[in-house]
Amino acid sequence: MPMADILPFKKARKPDQTLCRNGHHKWRPVKSDPFAVHRGELITRFRCERCGLEKTKAT
């Protein structure tokens, strides 16, 4: 009886990479510097847990 042909599977992507690429970041505030002052405004820094991208928000 002949053996069946084995087909290689495509390597699956990590879901984290796809989410951040499509703009669905997981923002968390940076704990080491919780608040900073810039031009008299209180600034909070956020960092994405998955990709490490940073953004700031005036609060």
matplotlib code that plots the C-alpha trace (Angstrom):
import matplotlib.pyplot as plt

x = [0.0, 1.6, 2.1, 0.2, 2.0, 2.7, 2.1, 4.0, 1.9, 2.5, 4.1, 1.4, 2.0, 1.9, -1.4, 0.4, 2.2, -0.9, -2.9, -0.4, 0.1, -3.6, -3.6, -4.9, -2.2, -2.3, -1.5, -0.2, 1.1, 4.9, 5.4, 9.0, 7.9, 4.2, 3.9, 6.0, 5.5, 5.9, 5.1, 3.1, 0.9, 0.8, 1.9, 1.3, 3.4, 2.0, 3.8, 2.3, 2.9, 3.2, 5.4, 7.0, 5.6, 5.2, 2.7, 2.0, -1.2, -1.8, -4.0]
y = [0.0, 3.4, 6.1, 9.3, 12.5, 14.8, 18.4, 21.1, 23.5, 27.3, 28.7, 30.6, 34.2, 35.5, 37.2, 40.0, 41.1, 41.2, 43.1, 46.0, 46.2, 46.8, 49.5, 47.4, 48.2, 47.2, 50.5, 50.5, 53.6, 53.7, 53.0, 54.3, 57.9, 58.1, 61.9, 64.4, 68.1, 69.6, 73.2, 73.4, 70.4, 67.2, 64.4, 60.6, 58.2, 55.0, 52.0, 49.1, 45.8, 43.9, 46.0, 48.6, 51.7, 54.7, 57.6, 60.5, 62.0, 65.4, 64.9]
z = [0.0, -1.0, 1.6, 1.3, 0.2, 3.1, 2.4, 4.4, 6.3, 6.1, 9.2, 11.2, 12.1, 15.6, 16.2, 18.1, 15.0, 12.9, 15.5, 15.8, 12.1, 11.7, 14.4, 17.4, 19.9, 23.6, 25.3, 28.9, 30.8, 31.4, 35.1, 35.4, 34.4, 35.2, 34.6, 32.8, 32.2, 28.7, 28.0, 31.2, 30.3, 32.2, 29.8, 30.2, 28.2, 26.9, 25.4, 23.4, 25.2, 21.9, 19.7, 22.0, 20.1, 22.4, 22.3, 24.6, 25.7, 27.4, 30.5]

ax = plt.figure().add_subplot(projection="3d")
ax.plot(x, y, z, "-o")
ax.set_aspect("equal")
plt.show()
